[in-house]
Amino acid sequence: MDKRKHFRIGNYLISEKNPPFIIAEIGQAHEGSMKNVIRYIDELSKTGVNAIKFQTHYAEHESSLDEKFRVKIKKFKTRYDYWKSVEFSSNEWLKIKKYCNRKKIIFLSSVFSLKGFNILKKIGVAAWKVASGEYNSKYILNEMYKTKKPLLISTGLMNNNEIFKMHRLLNKNKIQHSFLHCVSNYPVKLKKVGLNNIQNLKKKLNCQIGYSDHSGNLIVPVNSMILGARIIEIHAKLKTKDKGPDSSSSLTIDEIKKLCSFRDDIHLLQNNPINKKKLSHDLIKIKKLFGKSIALNKDMKKGSIITFKDLTFKKPGTGFNESKINFILGKKLSRFVSSKVILKPKHLKY
């Protein structure tokens, strides 16, 4: 049994006893529209994900006119203008959280400024999600630490030494946390995903390890769960042909449904070992059905003496097995026996 530290996100216990916790990242796919936010929540609430995550952006507090586009968005002259277009007011964030509650799904959001942090702190979050680029924003992290809420930290821009250093600090301050293996390319190519680091982190750290996906390929988060990731974050899109900046890194609603189904199946497989020292009752029945018994290879009359050349083996395995050949040889038949049945004790004269 895995002894690493357990913690809760809302009422959900992150541990090997429960299926992995799946977060659907909306990011800016809503394009600043509350109507789109509601559509995403409605659709994702039907998939089986545990949480929906947003990004709380305030251009004036986190960006500048010098910030370059990661992916050029034609209708915006600057990245600052883009962030401005996806802002929500504190009242709107409260409405979003309440709607998530109504749909029985956990609300999460990444923050990129103290303003964003203070708004989310006021409305309440179950955990703090630390985006890859924010691991060194100590002025925000220090405020998060004070809340004593769990931290979910994407490691896309951290090397292992930085991860280990932060892990020691969080342990020292008794802050529950999980590091999510991540590669900050959009989309990341399969040969660069590096899921081996999930196992590396599991060996080195005594916290829950997760995976944040940017591949847009369903097989990657599935494999991360097989390797032991307890928290899975995937980007979501409503339509296959969506053209947002994260679209190529995202899964469709149908793919997310499959992921949640696979999650439950993988958990069932991993938590139900069998004991091959002995067969279960149902397998003993199958063994007899698939096995073979001694039978005659031709019809034989009453009083006939059985020789080796008279014998063959036929299903099922509920009669004399091969080890009983010497017992059968030389016996007389007590009655006529068809070649279409297996030999039974009543067929033999003792």
C-alpha positions in Angstrom: 0.0 0.0 0.0 1.2 3.5 -1.0 2.1 5.4 2.2 2.4 8.9 0.6 0.5 11.7 2.2 -3.3 11.9 1.5 -5.3 15.1 1.4 -8.8 16.3 0.4 -9.9 18.6 -2.4 -13.4 19.5 -1.1 -14.8 16.2 0.0 -12.7 14.1 -2.3 -9.8 12.2 -0.8 -6.7 12.1 -3.0 -5.3 8.7 -2.3 -4.7 5.3 -3.9 -8.0 4.2 -2.4 -10.0 6.4 -4.7 -9.9 6.8 -8.5 -7.7 9.6 -9.8 -9.1 13.1 -9.4 -9.8 14.6 -12.9 -9.7 18.3 -13.5 -11.1 19.7 -16.8 -9.2 23.0 -17.6 -11.3 25.5 -19.5 -8.7 28.2 -19.4 -9.7 31.0 -21.7 -11.8 28.8 -24.0 -14.9 30.7 -22.9 -13.5 33.8 -24.6 -14.7 36.1 -21.8 -18.4 35.0 -22.3 -20.4 34.0 -19.3 -22.8 32.2 -21.7 -19.8 30.1 -22.9 -18.8 29.4 -19.3 -22.2 28.0 -18.5 -22.1 25.8 -21.6 -18.8 24.4 -20.6 -19.9 23.7 -17.0 -23.1 22.1 -18.3 -21.3 19.8 -20.7 -18.4 18.9 -18.4 -20.7 18.2 -15.5 -22.0 15.2 -17.5 -18.6 13.6 -18.2 -17.6 12.4 -14.7 -14.8 14.9 -14.1 -14.3 15.9 -10.4 -13.4 19.6 -11.0 -13.5 22.4 -13.6 -10.6 24.8 -13.6 -10.5 28.3 -15.0 -7.8 31.0 -15.1 -8.4 34.2 -13.2 -6.6 36.9 -15.2 -6.4 40.7 -14.7 -4.3 42.3 -17.4 -3.4 45.4 -15.4 -2.0 43.4 -12.6 -0.1 40.7 -14.5 0.8 41.8 -18.0 2.4 44.5 -20.0 2.6 45.8 -23.5 5.9 44.0 -23.8 4.4 40.5 -23.4 4.5 38.5 -26.6 1.8 36.2 -27.9 2.4 32.4 -27.4 -0.1 31.9 -30.1 -1.1 34.9 -32.2 -4.8 35.8 -31.9 -5.6 38.0 -34.9 -8.3 40.3 -33.4 -5.9 41.4 -30.6 -3.0 43.8 -31.1 -1.3 42.9 -27.8 -1.3 40.0 -25.3 -2.4 42.6 -22.7 -5.6 43.3 -24.8 -6.2 39.5 -25.0 -6.0 39.1 -21.2 -8.3 42.1 -20.8 -10.9 40.4 -22.9 -11.2 37.3 -20.7 -11.5 39.0 -17.4 -14.4 38.5 -15.1 -15.5 40.6 -12.1 -15.5 39.3 -8.6 -19.3 39.0 -8.8 -19.1 37.0 -12.0 -16.5 34.7 -10.4 -18.9 34.1 -7.5 -21.7 33.3 -10.0 -19.4 30.8 -11.8 -18.5 29.1 -8.5 -22.1 28.9 -7.4 -23.1 27.4 -10.8 -20.3 24.8 -10.4 -21.7 24.0 -6.9 -25.2 23.7 -8.4 -23.8 21.2 -10.9 -22.1 19.3 -8.1 -18.6 19.9 -9.5 -15.6 21.4 -7.7 -14.6 24.9 -8.8 -10.9 25.7 -9.2 -8.9 28.5 -10.9 -5.3 29.4 -11.4 -4.3 32.9 -10.3 -1.6 35.2 -11.8 -1.8 38.3 -9.5 -2.5 39.2 -6.0 -5.8 40.7 -7.2 -6.8 37.3 -8.6 -5.7 35.6 -5.5 -7.7 37.9 -3.2 -10.9 37.5 -5.3 -10.7 33.7 -5.2 -9.8 33.7 -1.5 -12.9 35.7 -0.8 -15.3 33.5 -2.8 -13.5 30.3 -1.6 -11.6 27.6 -3.4 -11.0 24.0 -2.4 -7.4 24.1 -3.4 -4.9 26.4 -5.1 -3.8 25.5 -8.6 -0.3 26.9 -9.4 0.3 27.2 -13.1 3.7 26.2 -14.5 4.9 29.8 -15.0 3.9 30.8 -11.4 6.0 28.5 -9.4 8.5 31.4 -8.7 5.8 34.0 -7.9 6.7 34.0 -4.2 4.6 37.0 -3.4 1.5 35.0 -4.5 2.7 31.7 -3.1 3.3 33.1 0.3 -0.3 34.2 0.5 -1.5 30.8 -0.6 0.6 29.2 2.1 -1.1 31.3 4.8 -4.5 29.8 3.8 -3.3 26.2 4.6 -5.3 25.0 1.6 -3.7 22.3 -0.6 -1.5 23.4 -3.6 -1.6 21.6 -6.9 1.6 22.6 -8.7 2.2 22.1 -12.4 5.9 21.5 -13.0 6.2 22.3 -16.7 8.9 25.0 -16.2 10.6 23.5 -13.1 13.6 21.3 -13.0 13.8 18.5 -10.4 16.0 20.5 -8.0 13.4 23.3 -8.0 10.6 20.7 -7.4 12.5 19.1 -4.5 13.3 22.5 -2.9 9.7 23.5 -3.0 8.6 20.1 -1.7 10.9 20.5 1.3 9.5 24.0 2.0 5.9 22.8 1.8 6.6 19.9 4.1 8.3 22.2 6.6 5.2 24.4 6.6 2.9 21.4 6.7 1.1 22.4 3.5 -0.6 19.6 1.7 0.3 19.5 -2.0 0.7 17.6 -5.2 3.2 18.1 -8.0 1.8 17.5 -11.5 4.3 16.4 -14.1 3.8 18.7 -17.1 5.5 19.8 -20.3 4.7 23.4 -21.2 4.5 23.0 -25.0 1.1 23.5 -26.8 0.7 20.8 -28.0 3.5 18.7 -26.7 4.6 15.9 -29.0 4.3 12.3 -27.7 8.1 11.8 -27.7 8.5 14.8 -25.4 5.7 13.9 -22.9 8.1 12.1 -20.6 5.7 10.2 -18.4 8.6 8.4 -16.8 8.9 11.5 -14.6 5.7 10.5 -12.8 7.5 7.5 -11.5 10.7 9.5 -10.8 8.7 11.9 -8.7 6.9 9.1 -6.9 10.2 7.6 -5.9 11.7 10.9 -4.6 8.7 12.7 -3.0 6.3 11.6 -0.3 3.3 13.6 -1.7 0.7 12.7 -4.3 1.9 13.0 -7.9 -0.3 14.0 -10.8 -0.1 14.9 -14.5 -1.2 18.0 -16.4 -1.6 17.3 -20.1 -1.0 19.4 -23.1 -0.8 16.7 -25.7 -4.5 16.7 -26.7 -4.2 12.9 -27.1 -6.4 10.7 -24.9 -3.9 7.9 -24.7 -1.4 10.2 -22.7 -3.6 10.9 -19.6 -4.8 7.3 -19.7 -1.2 6.1 -19.5 -0.4 8.6 -16.7 -3.1 7.0 -14.5 -1.6 3.5 -15.2 1.7 4.9 -14.0 0.2 6.1 -10.8 -0.8 9.7 -11.3 -3.5 10.6 -8.7 -4.6 14.0 -10.1 -5.1 14.4 -13.9 -5.6 17.8 -15.5 -6.7 18.0 -19.1 -7.7 20.9 -21.3 -11.3 20.8 -22.6 -12.9 22.0 -25.8 -16.6 21.8 -26.9 -15.9 21.1 -30.5 -13.2 19.2 -32.4 -12.6 22.3 -34.7 -12.4 24.9 -31.9 -9.7 27.4 -32.8 -8.7 28.8 -29.4 -5.0 29.1 -28.4 -5.3 25.8 -26.4 -7.5 23.9 -28.8 -4.7 21.7 -30.2 -3.8 20.7 -26.6 -7.3 19.9 -25.6 -9.7 16.9 -25.5 -13.3 17.0 -26.7 -16.2 16.4 -24.4 -16.6 12.8 -25.7 -12.9 12.1 -25.2 -13.2 13.4 -21.6 -16.2 11.1 -21.0 -14.0 8.2 -22.2 -11.1 9.3 -20.0 -13.4 9.3 -16.9 -14.7 5.8 -17.9 -11.1 4.6 -18.3 -10.2 6.1 -15.0 -12.8 4.0 -13.2 -11.8 0.9 -15.0 -8.1 1.3 -14.3 -8.8 1.9 -10.6 -10.9 -1.3 -10.5 -8.1 -3.3 -12.2 -5.4 -1.9 -10.0 -7.3 -2.5 -6.7 -8.5 -6.0 -7.2 -5.5 -8.4 -7.2 -6.1 -12.1 -7.6 -4.4 -15.0 -5.8 -3.1 -17.5 -8.3 -2.1 -20.0 -5.7 -5.6 -21.3 -6.0 -8.4 -20.9 -8.5 -11.6 -19.1 -7.6 -14.9 -21.0 -7.5 -16.0 -19.6 -10.9 -12.7 -20.5 -12.5 -12.9 -24.1 -11.2 -16.2 -24.4 -13.0 -14.7 -23.0 -16.2 -11.7 -25.3 -15.9 -14.0 -28.3 -15.9 -15.9 -26.9 -18.8 -12.8 -26.3 -20.9 -11.0 -29.5 -19.7 -11.2 -33.0 -21.2 -12.1 -36.4 -19.9 -11.5 -40.0 -21.0 -13.9 -41.2 -23.6 -14.2 -44.1 -26.1 -13.3 -43.4 -29.7 -16.0 -45.8 -30.9 -19.2 -47.4 -29.6 -18.5 -50.5 -27.5 -20.7 -53.4 -26.3 -21.4 -54.5 -22.8 -18.6 -56.7 -21.5 -15.9 -55.3 -23.9 -12.5 -54.9 -22.3 -11.0 -51.4 -22.6 -7.6 -51.1 -24.3 -5.4 -48.0 -24.9 -6.4 -47.9 -28.6 -10.1 -47.6 -27.6 -9.5 -44.3 -25.7 -9.6 -40.6 -26.6 -10.2 -37.3 -24.7 -13.3 -35.1 -25.0 -14.8 -32.1 -23.3 -15.9 -31.5 -20.6 -13.4 -32.2 -17.9 -16.0 -33.5 -15.4 -15.1 -37.2 -15.8 -12.0 -39.3 -15.6 -8.9 -37.2 -16.4 -5.8 -38.3 -18.2 -4.1 -39.5 -14.9 -6.8 -42.2 -14.6 -5.8 -44.1 -17.8 -4.2 -46.9 -15.9 -7.2 -47.3 -13.8 -9.5 -47.5 -16.9 -7.3 -49.9 -18.9 -8.4 -53.5 -18.7 -11.8 -52.7 -17.2 -15.0 -54.3 -18.6 -17.9 -52.2 -19.7 -21.0 -52.8 -17.6 -23.3 -51.7 -20.4 -23.3 -50.4 -24.0 -21.3 -47.1 -24.1 -21.6 -44.6 -26.9 -18.5 -42.8 -28.2 -20.5 -39.6 -27.9 -20.3 -39.5 -24.1 -17.4 -39.4 -21.6 -16.7 -42.5 -19.5 -18.4 -42.5 -16.1 -18.0 -44.8 -13.1 -21.3 -46.4 -13.9 -20.0 -47.6 -17.3 -17.3 -49.8 -15.7 -17.6 -53.3 -14.1 -15.5 -53.4 -10.9 
